[in-house]
Amino acid sequence: MQAVPRHANARVRPSARRADVADAPIRHARRKRRHTALGRAGITGLALVLFVGTGGALAYSEMQGNINRQDISSLLGNDRPSPAAPDDALEGRWLNILILGSDSRAGENDDGSGVGGMRSDTAMIAHISADRSRVELVSIPRDTLVDIPSCTLPNGTQTRPQSQAMFNSAFSMGGQSGDVGAAAACTIKTVEQLTGVFIDDFVVVDFAGFINMVDALGGVPMDVPEPINDPQADLHLQAGYQVLNGHDALGFARVRKSVGDGSDISRIGRQQELVAAIAREALGKNLLTDLPALYKFLDATTSTLTTGQTVGEIPTLAGLANSLRGLDAAGIAFATMPFDWAGARVVPADEADAMWEALRTDAPIDATLTGTGEAPPEPPTGEPAAGTPAASGVPGTAG
């Protein structure tokens, strides 16, 4: 029988904490509390403005060269939702940016899904309101069953459309030739078909480069809620407050089966906690006044990115950060797509329509619209979970 998810707050169990680390946990937007440190997240981006202004043309050129910008307009086609059209262009426009975390699923990184190659374990729609008073980060679970449209590959061929496939397989379908831009384009088409939300641009964060970003900060303080011993992920952590290096922070974001209920929903909660912790640490390092440390962090950060043509330009990033400088704590929210369980997978719940409508119209997301809850019990050994498609290789292309 299909379990009904509980729409409740996701909590991290308390443990030893350091006084200079904010106590409030990230919640899945159930209530209107927001993470205080993240309320100043725009300052981190604003640091880019100051750095470019004081670091000179050479540093600017190097940072811009780190970012792999790709024009995917020809891969997206014309059959898309309508972009936002503000009455007055000077007043700005709202933005929906798809943020993806990516790595290779070969060898030890194989997740047992039967699909190799590039994978995206993390997908968030970052909605930035037109008046720059709100930033909402909406996670789409990787295990969501969706219809994936036909996608154009760099060689001009088309992938076959897929029915009720795992959401994150869109990335591997588009990226089967190794092209990250094509992988992002196929994911954007899938998101737009699922939500009706126009995606203005994308950012792909490479998991391997993520390690360097965390190490550039000197590690990230985390309150680990329970001991983790996962040989497959090469992750061995004690419960409680500790500083994670880049390797362990990445493992903490990716580990799944050996923690909590083993669901992707629980992993999303950990990823959101980690994003908050990185923001706290970056702000606590006073990077704005320490140019060598700022350069080291930005060099590591920009080296992890593949973006679209627009958002990947340093002046665009700097301008966006500057426009967000007045953002306060009440303007930042994390949420997860409302869902229902379908065996070991999930499907969008009826309430998801209201969330997508908010993103389409630049309305604040209702704080009660979020998907949380424990995974249903595992089926008996050898018996596939209901709604779980059989594993298969990356679909081929139709000429």
N, C-alpha and C positions, 0 to 999 in steps of 0.2 A: 504494500500500500504506500502511496506517495506521501512523504512527510511534508508538513507545512512548516516553513521557516519561521523562526521567531524574529520579529522586528524589534530588536533590543540593542542596547549599547554593547559594543565590544570593549572589554576591559582587559588590562594587563594587571595581573596580581601584584600587590605591593611587595617590595623587597627593600634592601638597604639602598638609600638614595644619597646623593651628594647635595649639599645645600644650594649649589649654584645651578642645578638642573631642575627645570620646571617640573612640578609634580603631576600636573593634569595630563591624563593619558589621552591619546587620540581616540575619538569615538566616531562611529560611523554615522555622524550627522543626525542622530536621533533627537538630540536637544541642541539648543542654540549656543552651547558653550563651544569655544574655539580655542585652539592651542595658542597661548600667548606669544611664544617665541615665533611661531609661524606668522603671527600677525605682522611681524617686521621682515618677512621674507623678501619683500621688495628691496630692502636695504642691501641684501647680498647682490642682487642684480645691479643696484645703483653703484655698488663698488666698481662694477665694470666701467661705468661712465667716468668715475674719478680716475681709475687706473689708466684708461685710454688717454685721458686728458693730461696725465702727468707722466705716463710711461713712454711717450714718444711714438713715432711712426714705426720704428722697428718692432717694438712689442706688439703694436696693433696688427702689423702685418703677420707676425708669427701666430698670434691668437686666431686671426681670420683663417690662416692656412691650416690650423688644426682642425677646423670644422669641415666636414665633408658635406657640401651642399649639393643637392640633386634636384633637377627640374623634372617632376613627374607628371606634369600637366597632360602630356600626350598619352600617358598610361591610364589616367582617370576618365578620359572621355568627356562627353557633354551631358550624359544622362545622370545628373546629380541634383540634390536639393538646392534650393536657391540660397545664395549667400546673404548675409545681413546687408540691408541697404539703408543706412541712416539718412534722416532728412537733411541733416547738415553735416557734411564731411568734416568740418572743423570741430564738431562736437565729438568726434571719434566714433568707433564702432566696436561692438562686442566681438570677441574672438573665441573660437573653439579650436584648441590645439591638441592633437593626439600625441600622447607621450607613450613610447614603447620601450620596454627593456628587452634586449636581445642577446642571444649567444648561439653557439653551435650545439647541436644535440648529437654529436658523434661521440663514440667511445664511452668514457666514463660519465659523460654528461647525458647519456641516453636516459630519458624518463620513462621508458617502457611503453610508450604510446604506440610504437610501431612506425612512427614517422621521424625520419632523421633530418639532417640539414639544419638550417637556421630556424630558431624558434623564438617566440616572444612570450615570456611568462608573465609579463606585466603590461597592462594597458589601462591608461587613464585618459579621460577627456578633461583637459584643463580649460574651464570656461572663465574668461576674463570679461567682466561686465563693461559696458560702453562707458560708464562714468568712472571706471577703475576703482569702485568702492568694494567690489567682491571678486574673490577668486574661489572657484569651486572645482574640486578634483574628484571626478566620478570614475570609479574603477569598474571595469567590465571583467567578470571572472573569465579566466582562460578556458574553463570547462563548460562555458555556455554553449548550448546547442543552437546553431544558427544556420541560415541558408547563405552560402558563400557564392557570390555572382561570378560569372566568367571574368577573368582578369587578363589584361594585356601584358605580355612579357616583353623585355627589351628587344627580342628578335622579331617582334610583330605577331607571334602566335598567341592563341588564346587558351587559357586553362578551361577545363570543363567546370560548369557550375556544380556545386555540391549542396545536397539537401541534408539538413540536420547533422552538420559536421561540427566538431569542436571549434570554437571561435579562434583559438590561436593557430589553427592549421592554415588560416588565411595567410598568415605571414610566411609560412614555409612554402605554400603554394606559389605565392608571388615571387618568393626569393629562391626558387629551386635552382636558378642559374648562379646564385651567389650574389645577386644584386640587391643591396639593402633598400634602395629607392623603390624598386619594383615590389619588394616585400611590403614596404609601407603603403604603397599605392593600393595593393590588393586588400590590405587591412582597412584602409580608409574607405574603400568601396563597400566593404562588408559592414563597417560601422554606420556609414550613411544609409545603407539599405535597412539595417536593423533599427536605427533611431530616427531617420529623417532629418538629422542634424548635419548642416554643412560643416565640414572640417576645413578650416582655413589653412592649416599647415601642420607639419609633424616634426617630432623630435624622436630619434632613436638613440637610446643610451646603450652603449656596448658594455656588457657585464664585465669583460676583462679590464676595460679602462676604468670601470667603477672602483676597482681595487685601488688603483693609483690615486683616484680622487680622495678616497677615505684616508689613505696613508699620508697624502699631502696635508691633511688636517691634523695628523698625529693620532689618528684613531677617532672613534665615535663612542661616547658613553651610552650604554644601553642597560636597562633593567630587564634582565632575562627572566621570564616568569617561571621556568622549569628547566631542569638539567636536559641538555641535548647531547646525544651520543649517536651520530649518524656517520658510519664509516664511508658510505657511498658519497656523501657530500663532504667528507673529510672535515667534519665539524664536531668539535667536542667542547662543550661549554658547561660550566657550573651555573646553577641558578643564582640570581642576585645581580647587584650592580657591578659593572665591569666596563672596561674600555676595549672595544673590538677593533682589531686592525682591519685592513681592507679585505683580506681573505675571509676572516670570520664574519665580517659584516655582510659580505656577499652571500656566504653560506646561510646566515640568519635570514636573509631576504628570500632565499630560494628553497630552503629545506621545507619539507612538507609531511611526508609519511610518518616520520618519527616524532612529531610534535603535535600536541593537542589532539584534535579529532582527525588530523591528517587531511583536512579538506583545503581546497584552494581558497575558500572564504577566510579561513583562519590565517592562511599565508598573506592574504591581502591586508589583514589587520596588522601583521608584523611589518609588512612593507611600509604601511602608512606611518607606523611608529618610527621606523628607521629614517624615513624622509624628515620627520619632525626633529629627530635627534641630530641629523646632519645639519639642519638649519640652525639648531641651537648652538652646535659646536662652532659652525662657521661664524656666527654672530659673536660668540663668546671669545673668539680669537682676536677680535678687534682688527680684522683684516683691512678695514678702511684706513687705518693709520700705520699699517705694517706692509709697505709695498713689496718687499721681497716675498713675504708669506702670501700676499695676495696674488702675486705673479705665479708662484708655485701652485696655488690652488686653482687658479683660472687656467693655467697651462694644462693641468691634469684634467680639469673638467671639460674644457673645450675639445680635448683630444678624444673624449669618449663619444662625441656627438656626430650623428648624421642627421641633417635637417633638410627641409624644403628650401627653395631659393630665397624666400623672404625672411623667415624667422632666423635663419642662420647668418644673416649679416650683422656684424658687430654693431653698427649704428642703429639697426632696428632693435636689437636686444637692449642696447643702452637707452634708447628712447622709450621702450616699453617699461624698463625698470624705473626710469625717471617718472613716468606717468603713474606708477604704482607707489610712489614714495609716501603718499598719504594714507596708504592702506593700514587699517588697524586690526586688532585681534578679532573683532566681531565680523570681519569681512572674509575670513578664511574658513573653508569647510571641506572635510572629506566625506564622501558618500560612496556607496556601492550600489550598483544596479539592483533594484528589487527583483527577487527571483523566487521560483518554486523548484523544489528538488525533482529531478527526473532520474531516479536511480542514483548512480554516482555522479551524474552530471546535473546541470541546472538549466532552466529555461526562464526567459523574462516573465515576471509576473505582470498582471494587469496594471499594477501601480507604476510600472516602468514607463508607461505612456505619459503620465503626468511629469515624470522627470525629464523625458526627452522634450516635452512641450516647453518646459521651463528653459532648457538650453536653446531651443529654437527661437524663443521670444525674449531672452535676456531677463527672465523673471527669476527671483530668488527660489532656490529649490526648497520645497517643504522639508523641514528637518525630520519629519517622520517617514519620509520616503527613502528607505535604504534597506538593503538586504543583508541580514546576518542570521546566524543560527548554526547549530551543530549539524554535521553531516549525518545522513541516515546510516543505520547499521550496515556493515559489509555483508554481501550475500555469501552463502555457503561456498566453500572452495569449489572451483570449476563451474560455478553458475554465474553467468554474466549479469551485471546489474541492469535493471530495466532502463531503457533509454540510452544504453551505452553502445555506441556503434562498434563494430568489429574493427580491430586495428588493421591498418593497411599502409602501404607506402605512399609517398607523395604522388598525387594524381598526375597523370601525363597531360600533355597539351593536345588540344584539337587544332589541326592546321588551319 
